[in-house]
Amino acid sequence: MEIKGSVKAVMEVKSGVKKDGGQWSSQTVILHIEDGKYPKDVAIDVSGDNCGKLNIGDEVTAQCDVSSREYNG
């Protein structure tokens, strides 16, 4: 799935150490998407080397996978 929009907000970078001792980093970015009559704001997470590269107002295209599982409650 491909999402195109402008960066509305950029959250702080979160980082830590994995079990194997390697470093990880993640950052949440809010994209504003003009989708016909009803614009939307979508939160996406970027990771690794992509953290810290986006600024408010940047136009971006994000590729993502969307999946879900049936609730068994």
mmCIF file of the N, C-alpha and C atoms, coordinates in Angstrom:
data_MODEL
# 
_entry.id   MODEL 
# 
loop_
_atom_site.group_PDB 
_atom_site.id 
_atom_site.type_symbol 
_atom_site.label_atom_id 
_atom_site.label_alt_id 
_atom_site.label_comp_id 
_atom_site.label_asym_id 
_atom_site.label_entity_id 
_atom_site.label_seq_id 
_atom_site.pdbx_PDB_ins_code 
_atom_site.Cartn_x 
_atom_site.Cartn_y 
_atom_site.Cartn_z 
_atom_site.occupancy 
_atom_site.B_iso_or_equiv 
_atom_site.pdbx_formal_charge 
_atom_site.auth_seq_id 
_atom_site.auth_comp_id 
_atom_site.auth_asym_id 
_atom_site.auth_atom_id 
_atom_site.pdbx_PDB_model_num 
ATOM 1   N N  . MET A 1 1  ? 0.845   -1.165  0.000  1.00 0.00 ? 1  MET A N  1 
ATOM 2   C CA . MET A 1 1  ? 0.000   0.000   0.000  1.00 0.00 ? 1  MET A CA 1 
ATOM 3   C C  . MET A 1 1  ? 0.895   1.233   0.000  1.00 0.00 ? 1  MET A C  1 
ATOM 4   N N  . GLU A 1 2  ? 0.509   2.230   -0.782 1.00 0.00 ? 2  GLU A N  1 
ATOM 5   C CA . GLU A 1 2  ? 1.293   3.451   -0.877 1.00 0.00 ? 2  GLU A CA 1 
ATOM 6   C C  . GLU A 1 2  ? 0.470   4.622   -0.352 1.00 0.00 ? 2  GLU A C  1 
ATOM 7   N N  . ILE A 1 3  ? 1.092   5.444   0.491  1.00 0.00 ? 3  ILE A N  1 
ATOM 8   C CA . ILE A 1 3  ? 0.425   6.599   1.089  1.00 0.00 ? 3  ILE A CA 1 
ATOM 9   C C  . ILE A 1 3  ? 1.226   7.846   0.727  1.00 0.00 ? 3  ILE A C  1 
ATOM 10  N N  . LYS A 1 4  ? 0.543   8.876   0.179  1.00 0.00 ? 4  LYS A N  1 
ATOM 11  C CA . LYS A 1 4  ? 1.205   10.133  -0.156 1.00 0.00 ? 4  LYS A CA 1 
ATOM 12  C C  . LYS A 1 4  ? 0.584   11.245  0.679  1.00 0.00 ? 4  LYS A C  1 
ATOM 13  N N  . GLY A 1 5  ? 1.416   12.067  1.292  1.00 0.00 ? 5  GLY A N  1 
ATOM 14  C CA . GLY A 1 5  ? 0.906   13.170  2.093  1.00 0.00 ? 5  GLY A CA 1 
ATOM 15  C C  . GLY A 1 5  ? 2.018   14.081  2.556  1.00 0.00 ? 5  GLY A C  1 
ATOM 16  N N  . SER A 1 6  ? 1.635   15.069  3.363  1.00 0.00 ? 6  SER A N  1 
ATOM 17  C CA . SER A 1 6  ? 2.621   15.997  3.916  1.00 0.00 ? 6  SER A CA 1 
ATOM 18  C C  . SER A 1 6  ? 2.776   15.724  5.410  1.00 0.00 ? 6  SER A C  1 
ATOM 19  N N  . VAL A 1 7  ? 3.984   15.928  5.905  1.00 0.00 ? 7  VAL A N  1 
ATOM 20  C CA . VAL A 1 7  ? 4.280   15.680  7.309  1.00 0.00 ? 7  VAL A CA 1 
ATOM 21  C C  . VAL A 1 7  ? 3.633   16.777  8.147  1.00 0.00 ? 7  VAL A C  1 
ATOM 22  N N  . LYS A 1 8  ? 2.763   16.372  9.069  1.00 0.00 ? 8  LYS A N  1 
ATOM 23  C CA . LYS A 1 8  ? 2.061   17.312  9.943  1.00 0.00 ? 8  LYS A CA 1 
ATOM 24  C C  . LYS A 1 8  ? 2.756   17.432  11.296 1.00 0.00 ? 8  LYS A C  1 
ATOM 25  N N  . ALA A 1 9  ? 3.296   16.328  11.789 1.00 0.00 ? 9  ALA A N  1 
ATOM 26  C CA . ALA A 1 9  ? 3.982   16.329  13.088 1.00 0.00 ? 9  ALA A CA 1 
ATOM 27  C C  . ALA A 1 9  ? 5.048   15.241  13.096 1.00 0.00 ? 9  ALA A C  1 
ATOM 28  N N  . VAL A 1 10 ? 6.116   15.484  13.847 1.00 0.00 ? 10 VAL A N  1 
ATOM 29  C CA . VAL A 1 10 ? 7.208   14.531  13.987 1.00 0.00 ? 10 VAL A CA 1 
ATOM 30  C C  . VAL A 1 10 ? 7.450   14.336  15.476 1.00 0.00 ? 10 VAL A C  1 
ATOM 31  N N  . MET A 1 11 ? 7.334   13.113  15.950 1.00 0.00 ? 11 MET A N  1 
ATOM 32  C CA . MET A 1 11 ? 7.542   12.802  17.362 1.00 0.00 ? 11 MET A CA 1 
ATOM 33  C C  . MET A 1 11 ? 9.026   12.544  17.633 1.00 0.00 ? 11 MET A C  1 
ATOM 34  N N  . GLU A 1 12 ? 9.363   12.400  18.899 1.00 0.00 ? 12 GLU A N  1 
ATOM 35  C CA . GLU A 1 12 ? 10.749  12.148  19.289 1.00 0.00 ? 12 GLU A CA 1 
ATOM 36  C C  . GLU A 1 12 ? 11.206  10.765  18.837 1.00 0.00 ? 12 GLU A C  1 
ATOM 37  N N  . VAL A 1 13 ? 12.500  10.648  18.575 1.00 0.00 ? 13 VAL A N  1 
ATOM 38  C CA . VAL A 1 13 ? 13.091  9.353   18.220 1.00 0.00 ? 13 VAL A CA 1 
ATOM 39  C C  . VAL A 1 13 ? 13.228  8.530   19.496 1.00 0.00 ? 13 VAL A C  1 
ATOM 40  N N  . LYS A 1 14 ? 12.779  7.275   19.428 1.00 0.00 ? 14 LYS A N  1 
ATOM 41  C CA . LYS A 1 14 ? 12.958  6.327   20.530 1.00 0.00 ? 14 LYS A CA 1 
ATOM 42  C C  . LYS A 1 14 ? 14.051  5.362   20.111 1.00 0.00 ? 14 LYS A C  1 
ATOM 43  N N  . SER A 1 15 ? 14.928  5.001   21.039 1.00 0.00 ? 15 SER A N  1 
ATOM 44  C CA . SER A 1 15 ? 16.006  4.074   20.691 1.00 0.00 ? 15 SER A CA 1 
ATOM 45  C C  . SER A 1 15 ? 16.323  3.183   21.882 1.00 0.00 ? 15 SER A C  1 
ATOM 46  N N  . GLY A 1 16 ? 17.029  2.115   21.595 1.00 0.00 ? 16 GLY A N  1 
ATOM 47  C CA . GLY A 1 16 ? 17.393  1.179   22.642 1.00 0.00 ? 16 GLY A CA 1 
ATOM 48  C C  . GLY A 1 16 ? 18.361  0.139   22.119 1.00 0.00 ? 16 GLY A C  1 
ATOM 49  N N  . VAL A 1 17 ? 18.538  -0.911  22.929 1.00 0.00 ? 17 VAL A N  1 
ATOM 50  C CA . VAL A 1 17 ? 19.456  -1.988  22.589 1.00 0.00 ? 17 VAL A CA 1 
ATOM 51  C C  . VAL A 1 17 ? 18.658  -3.282  22.461 1.00 0.00 ? 17 VAL A C  1 
ATOM 52  N N  . LYS A 1 18 ? 18.885  -4.017  21.355 1.00 0.00 ? 18 LYS A N  1 
ATOM 53  C CA . LYS A 1 18 ? 18.216  -5.298  21.121 1.00 0.00 ? 18 LYS A CA 1 
ATOM 54  C C  . LYS A 1 18 ? 18.861  -6.386  21.978 1.00 0.00 ? 18 LYS A C  1 
ATOM 55  N N  . LYS A 1 19 ? 18.216  -7.540  22.031 1.00 0.00 ? 19 LYS A N  1 
ATOM 56  C CA . LYS A 1 19 ? 18.749  -8.674  22.797 1.00 0.00 ? 19 LYS A CA 1 
ATOM 57  C C  . LYS A 1 19 ? 20.139  -9.078  22.339 1.00 0.00 ? 19 LYS A C  1 
ATOM 58  N N  . ASP A 1 20 ? 20.402  -8.954  21.035 1.00 0.00 ? 20 ASP A N  1 
ATOM 59  C CA . ASP A 1 20 ? 21.709  -9.356  20.513 1.00 0.00 ? 20 ASP A CA 1 
ATOM 60  C C  . ASP A 1 20 ? 22.768  -8.259  20.665 1.00 0.00 ? 20 ASP A C  1 
ATOM 61  N N  . GLY A 1 21 ? 22.394  -7.137  21.300 1.00 0.00 ? 21 GLY A N  1 
ATOM 62  C CA . GLY A 1 21 ? 23.344  -6.057  21.541 1.00 0.00 ? 21 GLY A CA 1 
ATOM 63  C C  . GLY A 1 21 ? 23.332  -4.957  20.506 1.00 0.00 ? 21 GLY A C  1 
ATOM 64  N N  . GLY A 1 22 ? 22.611  -5.146  19.405 1.00 0.00 ? 22 GLY A N  1 
ATOM 65  C CA . GLY A 1 22 ? 22.523  -4.123  18.363 1.00 0.00 ? 22 GLY A CA 1 
ATOM 66  C C  . GLY A 1 22 ? 21.608  -2.982  18.778 1.00 0.00 ? 22 GLY A C  1 
ATOM 67  N N  . GLN A 1 23 ? 21.735  -1.879  18.095 1.00 0.00 ? 23 GLN A N  1 
ATOM 68  C CA . GLN A 1 23 ? 20.922  -0.692  18.381 1.00 0.00 ? 23 GLN A CA 1 
ATOM 69  C C  . GLN A 1 23 ? 19.653  -0.704  17.528 1.00 0.00 ? 23 GLN A C  1 
ATOM 70  N N  . TRP A 1 24 ? 18.564  -0.147  18.044 1.00 0.00 ? 24 TRP A N  1 
ATOM 71  C CA . TRP A 1 24 ? 17.340  0.060   17.271 1.00 0.00 ? 24 TRP A CA 1 
ATOM 72  C C  . TRP A 1 24 ? 16.865  1.486   17.498 1.00 0.00 ? 24 TRP A C  1 
ATOM 73  N N  . SER A 1 25 ? 16.123  2.020   16.527 1.00 0.00 ? 25 SER A N  1 
ATOM 74  C CA . SER A 1 25 ? 15.512  3.336   16.689 1.00 0.00 ? 25 SER A CA 1 
ATOM 75  C C  . SER A 1 25 ? 14.194  3.364   15.919 1.00 0.00 ? 25 SER A C  1 
ATOM 76  N N  . SER A 1 26 ? 13.250  4.152   16.433 1.00 0.00 ? 26 SER A N  1 
ATOM 77  C CA . SER A 1 26 ? 11.922  4.256   15.844 1.00 0.00 ? 26 SER A CA 1 
ATOM 78  C C  . SER A 1 26 ? 11.397  5.671   16.076 1.00 0.00 ? 26 SER A C  1 
ATOM 79  N N  . GLN A 1 27 ? 10.576  6.160   15.136 1.00 0.00 ? 27 GLN A N  1 
ATOM 80  C CA . GLN A 1 27 ? 10.015  7.493   15.249 1.00 0.00 ? 27 GLN A CA 1 
ATOM 81  C C  . GLN A 1 27 ? 8.627   7.495   14.614 1.00 0.00 ? 27 GLN A C  1 
ATOM 82  N N  . THR A 1 28 ? 7.664   8.099   15.287 1.00 0.00 ? 28 THR A N  1 
ATOM 83  C CA . THR A 1 28 ? 6.309   8.216   14.756 1.00 0.00 ? 28 THR A CA 1 
ATOM 84  C C  . THR A 1 28 ? 6.173   9.553   14.036 1.00 0.00 ? 28 THR A C  1 
ATOM 85  N N  . VAL A 1 29 ? 5.576   9.507   12.840 1.00 0.00 ? 29 VAL A N  1 
ATOM 86  C CA . VAL A 1 29 ? 5.364   10.691  12.013 1.00 0.00 ? 29 VAL A CA 1 
ATOM 87  C C  . VAL A 1 29 ? 3.887   10.737  11.648 1.00 0.00 ? 29 VAL A C  1 
ATOM 88  N N  . ILE A 1 30 ? 3.267   11.911  11.753 1.00 0.00 ? 30 ILE A N  1 
ATOM 89  C CA . ILE A 1 30 ? 1.865   12.091  11.369 1.00 0.00 ? 30 ILE A CA 1 
ATOM 90  C C  . ILE A 1 30 ? 1.830   12.676  9.964  1.00 0.00 ? 30 ILE A C  1 
ATOM 91  N N  . LEU A 1 31 ? 1.162   11.964  9.040  1.00 0.00 ? 31 LEU A N  1 
ATOM 92  C CA . LEU A 1 31 ? 1.007   12.439  7.668  1.00 0.00 ? 31 LEU A CA 1 
ATOM 93  C C  . LEU A 1 31 ? -0.404  12.956  7.467  1.00 0.00 ? 31 LEU A C  1 
ATOM 94  N N  . HIS A 1 32 ? -0.534  14.098  6.799  1.00 0.00 ? 32 HIS A N  1 
ATOM 95  C CA . HIS A 1 32 ? -1.831  14.646  6.429  1.00 0.00 ? 32 HIS A CA 1 
ATOM 96  C C  . HIS A 1 32 ? -2.087  14.250  4.980  1.00 0.00 ? 32 HIS A C  1 
ATOM 97  N N  . ILE A 1 33 ? -3.184  13.528  4.755  1.00 0.00 ? 33 ILE A N  1 
ATOM 98  C CA . ILE A 1 33 ? -3.495  12.991  3.439  1.00 0.00 ? 33 ILE A CA 1 
ATOM 99  C C  . ILE A 1 33 ? -4.755  13.641  2.911  1.00 0.00 ? 33 ILE A C  1 
ATOM 100 N N  . GLU A 1 34 ? -4.646  14.281  1.749  1.00 0.00 ? 34 GLU A N  1 
ATOM 101 C CA . GLU A 1 34 ? -5.811  14.855  1.075  1.00 0.00 ? 34 GLU A CA 1 
ATOM 102 C C  . GLU A 1 34 ? -6.455  13.735  0.282  1.00 0.00 ? 34 GLU A C  1 
ATOM 103 N N  . ASP A 1 35 ? -7.498  13.144  0.836  1.00 0.00 ? 35 ASP A N  1 
ATOM 104 C CA . ASP A 1 35 ? -8.137  11.981  0.220  1.00 0.00 ? 35 ASP A CA 1 
ATOM 105 C C  . ASP A 1 35 ? -9.574  12.331  -0.145 1.00 0.00 ? 35 ASP A C  1 
ATOM 106 N N  . GLY A 1 36 ? -9.726  13.059  -1.242 1.00 0.00 ? 36 GLY A N  1 
ATOM 107 C CA . GLY A 1 36 ? -11.065 13.420  -1.689 1.00 0.00 ? 36 GLY A CA 1 
ATOM 108 C C  . GLY A 1 36 ? -11.735 14.420  -0.765 1.00 0.00 ? 36 GLY A C  1 
ATOM 109 N N  . LYS A 1 37 ? -12.983 14.150  -0.431 1.00 0.00 ? 37 LYS A N  1 
ATOM 110 C CA . LYS A 1 37 ? -13.782 15.074  0.360  1.00 0.00 ? 37 LYS A CA 1 
ATOM 111 C C  . LYS A 1 37 ? -13.367 15.107  1.835  1.00 0.00 ? 37 LYS A C  1 
ATOM 112 N N  . TYR A 1 38 ? -12.809 14.019  2.346  1.00 0.00 ? 38 TYR A N  1 
ATOM 113 C CA . TYR A 1 38 ? -12.488 13.917  3.775  1.00 0.00 ? 38 TYR A CA 1 
ATOM 114 C C  . TYR A 1 38 ? -10.997 13.675  3.984  1.00 0.00 ? 38 TYR A C  1 
ATOM 115 N N  . PRO A 1 39 ? -10.209 14.732  4.197  1.00 0.00 ? 39 PRO A N  1 
ATOM 116 C CA . PRO A 1 39 ? -8.775  14.553  4.463  1.00 0.00 ? 39 PRO A CA 1 
ATOM 117 C C  . PRO A 1 39 ? -8.560  13.777  5.756  1.00 0.00 ? 39 PRO A C  1 
ATOM 118 N N  . LYS A 1 40 ? -7.426  13.098  5.829  1.00 0.00 ? 40 LYS A N  1 
ATOM 119 C CA . LYS A 1 40 ? -7.131  12.251  6.980  1.00 0.00 ? 40 LYS A CA 1 
ATOM 120 C C  . LYS A 1 40 ? -5.738  12.551  7.520  1.00 0.00 ? 40 LYS A C  1 
ATOM 121 N N  . ASP A 1 41 ? -5.539  12.254  8.795  1.00 0.00 ? 41 ASP A N  1 
ATOM 122 C CA . ASP A 1 41 ? -4.213  12.245  9.392  1.00 0.00 ? 41 ASP A CA 1 
ATOM 123 C C  . ASP A 1 41 ? -3.902  10.802  9.748  1.00 0.00 ? 41 ASP A C  1 
ATOM 124 N N  . VAL A 1 42 ? -2.717  10.333  9.341  1.00 0.00 ? 42 VAL A N  1 
ATOM 125 C CA . VAL A 1 42 ? -2.323  8.947   9.541  1.00 0.00 ? 42 VAL A CA 1 
ATOM 126 C C  . VAL A 1 42 ? -0.980  8.924   10.267 1.00 0.00 ? 42 VAL A C  1 
ATOM 127 N N  . ALA A 1 43 ? -0.875  8.091   11.297 1.00 0.00 ? 43 ALA A N  1 
ATOM 128 C CA . ALA A 1 43 ? 0.389   7.923   12.015 1.00 0.00 ? 43 ALA A CA 1 
ATOM 129 C C  . ALA A 1 43 ? 1.143   6.745   11.416 1.00 0.00 ? 43 ALA A C  1 
ATOM 130 N N  . ILE A 1 44 ? 2.404   6.968   11.082 1.00 0.00 ? 44 ILE A N  1 
ATOM 131 C CA . ILE A 1 44 ? 3.255   5.881   10.612 1.00 0.00 ? 44 ILE A CA 1 
ATOM 132 C C  . ILE A 1 44 ? 4.526   5.882   11.451 1.00 0.00 ? 44 ILE A C  1 
ATOM 133 N N  . ASP A 1 45 ? 5.136   4.730   11.578 1.00 0.00 ? 45 ASP A N  1 
ATOM 134 C CA . ASP A 1 45 ? 6.405   4.603   12.284 1.00 0.00 ? 45 ASP A CA 1 
ATOM 135 C C  . ASP A 1 45 ? 7.508   4.368   11.272 1.00 0.00 ? 45 ASP A C  1 
ATOM 136 N N  . VAL A 1 46 ? 8.587   5.125   11.403 1.00 0.00 ? 46 VAL A N  1 
ATOM 137 C CA . VAL A 1 46 ? 9.776   4.906   10.594 1.00 0.00 ? 46 VAL A CA 1 
ATOM 138 C C  . VAL A 1 46 ? 10.844  4.343   11.513 1.00 0.00 ? 46 VAL A C  1 
ATOM 139 N N  . SER A 1 47 ? 11.768  3.583   10.948 1.00 0.00 ? 47 SER A N  1 
ATOM 140 C CA . SER A 1 47 ? 12.770  2.948   11.802 1.00 0.00 ? 47 SER A CA 1 
ATOM 141 C C  . SER A 1 47 ? 14.147  2.991   11.155 1.00 0.00 ? 47 SER A C  1 
ATOM 142 N N  . GLY A 1 48 ? 15.139  2.689   11.958 1.00 0.00 ? 48 GLY A N  1 
ATOM 143 C CA . GLY A 1 48 ? 16.507  2.595   11.477 1.00 0.00 ? 48 GLY A CA 1 
ATOM 144 C C  . GLY A 1 48 ? 17.061  3.923   10.994 1.00 0.00 ? 48 GLY A C  1 
ATOM 145 N N  . ASP A 1 49 ? 17.713  3.895   9.835  1.00 0.00 ? 49 ASP A N  1 
ATOM 146 C CA . ASP A 1 49 ? 18.387  5.070   9.282  1.00 0.00 ? 49 ASP A CA 1 
ATOM 147 C C  . ASP A 1 49 ? 17.422  6.173   8.858  1.00 0.00 ? 49 ASP A C  1 
ATOM 148 N N  . ASN A 1 50 ? 16.131  5.872   8.745  1.00 0.00 ? 50 ASN A N  1 
ATOM 149 C CA . ASN A 1 50 ? 15.148  6.876   8.319  1.00 0.00 ? 50 ASN A CA 1 
ATOM 150 C C  . ASN A 1 50 ? 14.733  7.814   9.450  1.00 0.00 ? 50 ASN A C  1 
ATOM 151 N N  . CYS A 1 51 ? 15.035  7.496   10.683 1.00 0.00 ? 51 CYS A N  1 
ATOM 152 C CA . CYS A 1 51 ? 14.664  8.334   11.822 1.00 0.00 ? 51 CYS A CA 1 
ATOM 153 C C  . CYS A 1 51 ? 15.395  9.674   11.759 1.00 0.00 ? 51 CYS A C  1 
ATOM 154 N N  . GLY A 1 52 ? 14.669  10.733  12.085 1.00 0.00 ? 52 GLY A N  1 
ATOM 155 C CA . GLY A 1 52 ? 15.270  12.053  12.162 1.00 0.00 ? 52 GLY A CA 1 
ATOM 156 C C  . GLY A 1 52 ? 15.459  12.761  10.831 1.00 0.00 ? 52 GLY A C  1 
ATOM 157 N N  . LYS A 1 53 ? 15.006  12.169  9.724  1.00 0.00 ? 53 LYS A N  1 
ATOM 158 C CA . LYS A 1 53 ? 15.212  12.776  8.410  1.00 0.00 ? 53 LYS A CA 1 
ATOM 159 C C  . LYS A 1 53 ? 14.031  13.606  7.925  1.00 0.00 ? 53 LYS A C  1 
ATOM 160 N N  . LEU A 1 54 ? 12.846  13.441  8.529  1.00 0.00 ? 54 LEU A N  1 
ATOM 161 C CA . LEU A 1 54 ? 11.654  14.150  8.058  1.00 0.00 ? 54 LEU A CA 1 
ATOM 162 C C  . LEU A 1 54 ? 11.382  15.393  8.877  1.00 0.00 ? 54 LEU A C  1 
ATOM 163 N N  . ASN A 1 55 ? 10.866  16.432  8.189  1.00 0.00 ? 55 ASN A N  1 
ATOM 164 C CA . ASN A 1 55 ? 10.527  17.691  8.837  1.00 0.00 ? 55 ASN A CA 1 
ATOM 165 C C  . ASN A 1 55 ? 9.079   18.048  8.518  1.00 0.00 ? 55 ASN A C  1 
ATOM 166 N N  . ILE A 1 56 ? 8.466   18.850  9.375  1.00 0.00 ? 56 ILE A N  1 
ATOM 167 C CA . ILE A 1 56 ? 7.093   19.288  9.153  1.00 0.00 ? 56 ILE A CA 1 
ATOM 168 C C  . ILE A 1 56 ? 7.018   20.016  7.807  1.00 0.00 ? 56 ILE A C  1 
ATOM 169 N N  . GLY A 1 57 ? 6.009   19.650  7.013  1.00 0.00 ? 57 GLY A N  1 
ATOM 170 C CA . GLY A 1 57 ? 5.808   20.246  5.700  1.00 0.00 ? 57 GLY A CA 1 
ATOM 171 C C  . GLY A 1 57 ? 6.391   19.446  4.552  1.00 0.00 ? 57 GLY A C  1 
ATOM 172 N N  . ASP A 1 58 ? 7.264   18.483  4.842  1.00 0.00 ? 58 ASP A N  1 
ATOM 173 C CA . ASP A 1 58 ? 7.832   17.646  3.782  1.00 0.00 ? 58 ASP A CA 1 
ATOM 174 C C  . ASP A 1 58 ? 6.734   16.842  3.101  1.00 0.00 ? 58 ASP A C  1 
ATOM 175 N N  . GLU A 1 59 ? 6.799   16.732  1.779  1.00 0.00 ? 59 GLU A N  1 
ATOM 176 C CA . GLU A 1 59 ? 5.893   15.871  1.026  1.00 0.00 ? 59 GLU A CA 1 
ATOM 177 C C  . GLU A 1 59 ? 6.561   14.510  0.911  1.00 0.00 ? 59 GLU A C  1 
ATOM 178 N N  . VAL A 1 60 ? 5.858   13.456  1.314  1.00 0.00 ? 60 VAL A N  1 
ATOM 179 C CA . VAL A 1 60 ? 6.452   12.121  1.315  1.00 0.00 ? 60 VAL A CA 1 
ATOM 180 C C  . VAL A 1 60 ? 5.507   11.098  0.698  1.00 0.00 ? 60 VAL A C  1 
ATOM 181 N N  . THR A 1 61 ? 6.104   10.009  0.251  1.00 0.00 ? 61 THR A N  1 
ATOM 182 C CA . THR A 1 61 ? 5.376   8.829   -0.185 1.00 0.00 ? 61 THR A CA 1 
ATOM 183 C C  . THR A 1 61 ? 5.876   7.676   0.677  1.00 0.00 ? 61 THR A C  1 
ATOM 184 N N  . ALA A 1 62 ? 4.966   7.040   1.394  1.00 0.00 ? 62 ALA A N  1 
ATOM 185 C CA . ALA A 1 62 ? 5.328   5.944   2.283  1.00 0.00 ? 62 ALA A CA 1 
ATOM 186 C C  . ALA A 1 62 ? 4.737   4.645   1.747  1.00 0.00 ? 62 ALA A C  1 
ATOM 187 N N  . GLN A 1 63 ? 5.514   3.591   1.800  1.00 0.00 ? 63 GLN A N  1 
ATOM 188 C CA . GLN A 1 63 ? 5.027   2.274   1.442  1.00 0.00 ? 63 GLN A CA 1 
ATOM 189 C C  . GLN A 1 63 ? 4.897   1.475   2.730  1.00 0.00 ? 63 GLN A C  1 
ATOM 190 N N  . CYS A 1 64 ? 3.750   0.823   2.894  1.00 0.00 ? 64 CYS A N  1 
ATOM 191 C CA . CYS A 1 64 ? 3.522   0.084   4.126  1.00 0.00 ? 64 CYS A CA 1 
ATOM 192 C C  . CYS A 1 64 ? 2.704   -1.166  3.853  1.00 0.00 ? 64 CYS A C  1 
ATOM 193 N N  . ASP A 1 65 ? 2.765   -2.086  4.792  1.00 0.00 ? 65 ASP A N  1 
ATOM 194 C CA . ASP A 1 65 ? 1.951   -3.292  4.763  1.00 0.00 ? 65 ASP A CA 1 
ATOM 195 C C  . ASP A 1 65 ? 0.904   -3.165  5.855  1.00 0.00 ? 65 ASP A C  1 
ATOM 196 N N  . VAL A 1 66 ? -0.324  -3.473  5.523  1.00 0.00 ? 66 VAL A N  1 
ATOM 197 C CA . VAL A 1 66 ? -1.417  -3.414  6.485  1.00 0.00 ? 66 VAL A CA 1 
ATOM 198 C C  . VAL A 1 66 ? -1.921  -4.830  6.696  1.00 0.00 ? 66 VAL A C  1 
ATOM 199 N N  . SER A 1 67 ? -2.000  -5.237  7.959  1.00 0.00 ? 67 SER A N  1 
ATOM 200 C CA . SER A 1 67 ? -2.513  -6.572  8.245  1.00 0.00 ? 67 SER A CA 1 
ATOM 201 C C  . SER A 1 67 ? -3.273  -6.551  9.564  1.00 0.00 ? 67 SER A C  1 
ATOM 202 N N  . SER A 1 68 ? -4.131  -7.526  9.738  1.00 0.00 ? 68 SER A N  1 
ATOM 203 C CA . SER A 1 68 ? -4.867  -7.651  10.993 1.00 0.00 ? 68 SER A CA 1 
ATOM 204 C C  . SER A 1 68 ? -5.226  -9.113  11.198 1.00 0.00 ? 68 SER A C  1 
ATOM 205 N N  . ARG A 1 69 ? -5.632  -9.424  12.420 1.00 0.00 ? 69 ARG A N  1 
ATOM 206 C CA . ARG A 1 69 ? -6.084  -10.764 12.736 1.00 0.00 ? 69 ARG A CA 1 
ATOM 207 C C  . ARG A 1 69 ? -7.451  -10.674 13.379 1.00 0.00 ? 69 ARG A C  1 
ATOM 208 N N  . GLU A 1 70 ? -8.233  -11.686 13.201 1.00 0.00 ? 70 GLU A N  1 
ATOM 209 C CA . GLU A 1 70 ? -9.557  -11.734 13.807 1.00 0.00 ? 70 GLU A CA 1 
ATOM 210 C C  . GLU A 1 70 ? -9.425  -11.841 15.321 1.00 0.00 ? 70 GLU A C  1 
ATOM 211 N N  . TYR A 1 71 ? -10.222 -11.066 16.029 1.00 0.00 ? 71 TYR A N  1 
ATOM 212 C CA . TYR A 1 71 ? -10.228 -11.097 17.500 1.00 0.00 ? 71 TYR A CA 1 
ATOM 213 C C  . TYR A 1 71 ? -10.925 -12.361 17.971 1.00 0.00 ? 71 TYR A C  1 
ATOM 214 N N  . ASN A 1 72 ? -10.270 -13.114 18.810 1.00 0.00 ? 72 ASN A N  1 
ATOM 215 C CA . ASN A 1 72 ? -10.854 -14.331 19.359 1.00 0.00 ? 72 ASN A CA 1 
ATOM 216 C C  . ASN A 1 72 ? -11.096 -14.139 20.848 1.00 0.00 ? 72 ASN A C  1 
ATOM 217 N N  . GLY A 1 73 ? -12.138 -13.412 21.200 1.00 0.00 ? 73 GLY A N  1 
ATOM 218 C CA . GLY A 1 73 ? -12.368 -13.090 22.595 1.00 0.00 ? 73 GLY A CA 1 
ATOM 219 C C  . GLY A 1 73 ? -13.581 -13.673 23.061 1.00 0.00 ? 73 GLY A C  1 
# 
